Structure formats: structure tokens, C-alpha cells
Amino acid sequence: MPQVTLSADGRQLTLQTDSTSLRFHALWLRDNAIDGATRDPGNGQRLITMADLPAETTLTQASLTDGTLMLTFGPDGHSARYDLGWLVANAYDKPQPRDAGRLPAQTSAWTSALNATVPTGAYPEVAQSDSARAAWLEHIRRYGFAKMTNLPVQSGNLFKIVDLFGYVRETNYGRHFEVRTEVNPTNLAYTGLGLQAHTDNPYRDPVPSLQVLSCLENSAEGGENMVVDGFACALRLKEINPEGFDLLCKYTARFEYAGSAGVKLQSRRPMIELAPDGTLQAVRFNSRSIAPLTDVPFDEMEAYYAAYRQLSEIIDDTDMEVTFKLEPGEAFIVDNTRVLHARKGYSGAGNRWLQGCYADKDGLLSTLAALESQQEAAA
Amino acid sequence: MPQVTLSADGRQLTLQTDSTSLRFHALWLRDNAIDGATRDPGNGQRLITMADLPAETTLTQASLTDGTLMLTFGPDGHSARYDLGWLVANAYDKPQPRDAGRLPAQTSAWTSALNATVPTGAYPEVAQSDSARAAWLEHIRRYGFAKMTNLPVQSGNLFKIVDLFGYVRETNYGRHFEVRTEVNPTNLAYTGLGLQAHTDNPYRDPVPSLQVLSCLENSAEGGENMVVDGFACALRLKEINPEGFDLLCKYTARFEYAGSAGVKLQSRRPMIELAPDGTLQAVRFNSRSIAPLTDVPFDEMEAYYAAYRQLSEIIDDTDMEVTFKLEPGEAFIVDNTRVLHARKGYSGAGNRWLQGCYADKDGLLSTLAALESQQEAAA
């Protein structure tokens, strides 16, 4: 039987269940009350600001009935109900790890072993079935990439993919861009050169957090695509050279692109970016657009370069990569804050024509979370 | 007379000018060579990767003539020229401050004193003159907001503003959204309620880094807009409560919006976000969409709330705000990673109709940098 007790000063509540004991502050409980005066019943947005919450908020009464906690607060006498399951799910009286270099929730690191089960969806199913769509989006949240097959082979089909979850991010490259050999390329992507695994547009802040590449023709020799898990690479670097890992997190690199008129994109971000709690947040890696490193102190520059070289070697290691050659009507999407993509050089008689566009993760994760809520509600 | 010397092992070069002595590593110099084999002469992108740079790179020869440094490297015998001015501008042998809570380069903090000289541009000038456009964009880079006057009073005129520098970021709210009173509002923005100063969509990751709000009607009573410099507020908090400032940087807050079907946006980011070197990077503050704080340890929660309350009080302090009532044909733009915006409640016989949209800073800063390069080249 769960039980609640209040501290003598009314500033804390302790919830004792069979398995655990969780403390909450009166102010936190008052701030998170769910009632029509605190939150809008329609859209769930909070109606009050901190100025409406007395600093000296206390608990004056607490009772627990059938999984519902009923609380009364002083000094204003406000009362509110809390679902016990909600309280346990939102408890903060727990260990809060802060070591650097942890995977975010709901992600798994991967290496070339994933070649055996490349996350893939078929467009007709994913477009028609909520569960197939949720499964495909879940792959992207977990692995940071997924393939899509069975698209109609037509220019602009990449927008059909973005329409499944969100919105295109337009840039100076257009709403979409043509990836094929050009005579005077504004970007090395528009040549037949092989490209080392990279994240796109690290010189852009905010960086586009998703990229879609869709294949319309691929009869040239070569031109395979590779994807590499930047988080797995960062963790491998941390294992073999923890100080080097720290250097790549601690100092900002600079990236730059000024390949066409009227454009001078610049950013200052670390190659490995951590959230304040040490969770891996983003990887930026692009040998074409990295600018001179000026934010690393002289005495650390050699060690920084050594770590940068090790990370580059890990990224180039075929043990880390998943490879596929796209057929017309196939595409892939990458989480551009995490997964690097590469291509082999191509040549010969045939043609290679891909179309690319950017989009953002907010819409993708929102669509997935909404589908998951819907599935839970139906279950 | 500038002079250069090489270290005995060839791994360092020292550049001695009248005023300073700057050291560079051989590897850094080789990596940043500007020649047709290292960088594409057309688009400036680097053609080599770390695998092409020998780890044991050394300098074997150095000579300085008329502001140009000519270097030869071992073991591969590569040689390259460096402009002395470029070297000094990109030097890293210098103090690299890392204290928390510094303004980014090219920004100035501000308070209500800025009411006397609100950064403003007139659309016809800004659209037609490069120098007027650069000046208006520079206001936004420096202060994080600017007004725009003399727009044609017509629906969609806010896109004219975005076209000056970049691209709209479409979201679940549309390419643009109507800010006026609705009967069943999916967002409290679509009511006549006053709104505390906030950044928009902190529940979105990446957050839209620019917002434009354009006025088509404003005959209601009230409805003034206020803007507040989030960086100035963060620095004031740091002054009065440095430990509290650290708590708001150190622990992630959570934000959430699920006000309409199919949407469940969630983020986990600190209210005050620092770059790894301690520079202020972003402020997120929104009493409507902050979710329960679960990433703050129990023992720090009261101190965290106290700091959150202080920051809220600073934000509400009229000494921090710039206020204006938009006329039809007027608009303003905010750097949504820094500047909070608010509105007074409105009511009465008249109407208030604004249109809003999001865009991103990458395009704005790129356009400004390109205009500045062009002005320098012409000077």
C-alpha cells in the first residue's frame, strides 16, 4: 500500500511505495498541478508564471485514495489531484548520471554488423499504415538512419518521404538539390569524386538535423553509399583515447562554406557536442568544410590534432560502416546530428542522379511520439 | 620587420612581428594550406582528409618575402604560400578565455535604455540598398532584434522580410500562422491574453532561431509588444546569484507541446545554454510550455527553483524591456535563441491581427557576412 507523509515544515512530501521512496518539493508539486486554473484544459499549456507561485509554498494536507493523491497548498489554499503513476514517472529523487559520452535515451550504437539488418521501410506500407510508419520512424530515432524502398521513380519523390513526418528545411541549396556531376561545381558533392563520411552543412547553425537522399538513376560504376554512426565512433575514440575525446568536446572547431555568390556560412561548434549532463548531442565532421582551428590553445593543438586524426581513422574503418548501392526508387534518410554519410567515387558509361533535401528532427520525433501515444491509448 | 624561425625538430614555426610573437604547428600549417591540391580553387572546399596528412609532418624550409610566407614541408616535400595577414588573423597562440557567461562576438547586451534608439529599418530602403540591408541585419546580429517599418499592409508581407536574407522554417503551425483571437485556441498565443516574455517553441529541437511578427491590424486596446534581451537577463542573474546561474546552465529543463492532434513536441535543453568555452549560446524561457523539471537532483531542486524565479523576475522587470505598439505595415524580428518577446493583453472594440513565421539565423548571418565581404572588397 503506497503511503504519503509531509515534512514538519510542509516543504516536502515523501511517497512510499512497496519498492521505493520518492521525495517531492511542495513548490514543484504546486508548479506542476494539472487543473483548469494552472493549465489550459484544452491545449495543456501552463496559465501561470513564476510570479503566481508564492516562494513560501507549503503543503498543508495530503491524502491518497485509489492511486490519486489529493494535495492542499499553503499559503493560498489551492488544491489539486495527482495521478500516482504520473508522479512516479516524473520523479526526480533518483540518481542523475553526468559522466561524459553517454548515448541518448532510445538510441543504440551500431557498427558494420548492422549490414545484416539494414533498417528499411517500403514506401507504400509506411505511407498507408500507422504502425509501419511508427516502426520506420522508430528505426531513425534508434539508429539515426533508415532506407526507404518502392518509391515512385520520379523527380521530387523525396518530398513524399518528408511529408510522412514533417517539413522541408529550405537553404541556399534550394528546397532540394540535384546530386550529379556538374561542369563548374559549387560543391564537391556535385562531382564524381568519392566523399569521406561526413555530416552535411556543419557550417550552418542550426545544422539541418535530417537529410534525405533519393536515387533516380545509378547505372554508373561505383557510387555506393556508406553510413557511419558518429556516436559509435565518438564512443570508440573515448575508449582508446579518453583525453582526446574530451578535447574534441571541449574546444570548438570552425566550419565554413563560401562556394557561391552571396553565401558565407560560418559556425563554431565542437566536433563532438555534449548536453550539459554529458549525453552525446551531436557530431560534426566534414573534411571539406572544416576551417582553420583557432579555438584550441597552442599547448593542446598537437593532442587535439591527434584525437581528430584518430576519430577520422575510426570513421574510415570499414568495420564501422553500413554500405548499400541505391537503386532508382530507393532513398535513405540520416539524422545529420549523428550519422555520417559517404559515397564511393563513380565513373564509367552510366549515370548517377540523386536528389537531396534537408528536414528537421523536431517534426519526426513529434510525429513518432504522437503515433506511440495513439498506439498506447488503443492498447 | 617580421621574422620567422623554425624549431629544431621542424614541428613549430615562430612568427615574430613588431608587436607579437606567434607560434604555429607544422601540421596545422600543412592542413590549412591554400593551393589547388589541398583546396578546390573554385569553391574553396578542402580536397584532402586527415589520412592524406602525414602525422610526422614537419617544416623543412621557411622564407618570408613582402608579406608572404613560403613553406616547404617534410616528409612529402609539399610547399605552399601563406599571406601574413591571414596567419595573424587565424593565430591560435593567444589567450583563450573559458569563464562561463560571456557574450558572443559582435553582440551587445541591452536594457530599456535601448527604447531611445530602437533598431529599425524601412522596408523600401532595406530591400533596395545593400548598405541599408547590411545595417539592418547587423542590428539583428548585435541586439538580437530589429523593427521593420513601411511594409505594404497585406497578408503575407512577412515573407518579404525573410526573402531579404534567407528561408522560412515551416512547422506544424504552417509556413506562417495567424496571431489573433480564436474560439478554440490550440495555443494561448491565439487568445487576447497577455503573454509573459518568452522564447518561442523551446519544445522544438532544433528551435527556430528567428521569428518574424508582422502587424496587419492593431486597433484593439492594449496588445503592445515587448522584447527582452535574454543574454542581458542571464548576465544579471549571474551577477546577483552566480551559483543559480550555474544551475540553470548545468541542468536541462524539459519543454513540451501537444496542443493539437498528431503533435507531441518535446525537448530537453538548459534554460541558459553555454558553448563549451562558456560563451552564451541560447536562452530558453517559456512558462506556458515548460514541462515538469525531472533532470535536477532532489538536493538542488530548491536552489534551481530559486534561480528560475530570479530569472523570471529579471525578465519581468520593466527596466529590461523595450516596448512598442506595432502599426499596420510594421513588423519585428527576434533572434529566438536570445531575445524574448511578450505582449500585453488586449480587448475592446478594435481588432488585433498579426502574422508570424519562423526562419533561421544561418541564412541571415551568411547574407550579412557576404555583404560585409563585398563592402570590404569595394573599399
Interface residues (C-beta under 8 A of the other chain):
Chain A: R11 R23 H25 L27 W28 D31 N32 D40 G42 N43 G44 Q45 R46 L47 I48 T49 M50 A51 L53 A55 N90 A91 Y92 D93 Q96 Y167 V168 R169 E170 T171 N172 N184 P185 T186 N187 L188 Q196 R204 D205 P206 V207 S209 C249 K250 Y251 T252 E256 Y257 A258 G259 S260 A261 G262 V263 K264 L265 Q266 S267 R268 R269 P270 E273 A275 P276 D277 S287 R288 S289 I290 P292 L293 T294 D295 V296 P297 F298 M301 E302 Y305 A306 Y308 R309 S312 E313 D316 D360 K361 D362 G363 L365 S366 T367 A369 A370 S373
Chain B: R11 R23 H25 L27 W28 D31 N32 D40 G42 N43 G44 Q45 R46 L47 I48 T49 M50 A51 L53 A55 N90 A91 Y92 D93 Q96 Y167 V168 R169 E170 T171 N172 N184 P185 T186 N187 L188 Q196 R204 D205 P206 V207 S209 C249 K250 Y251 T252 E256 Y257 A258 G259 S260 A261 G262 V263 K264 L265 Q266 S267 R268 R269 P270 E273 A275 P276 D277 S287 R288 S289 I290 P292 L293 T294 D295 V296 P297 F298 M301 E302 Y305 A306 Y308 R309 S312 E313 D316 D360 K361 D362 G363 L365 S366 T367 A369 A370 S373
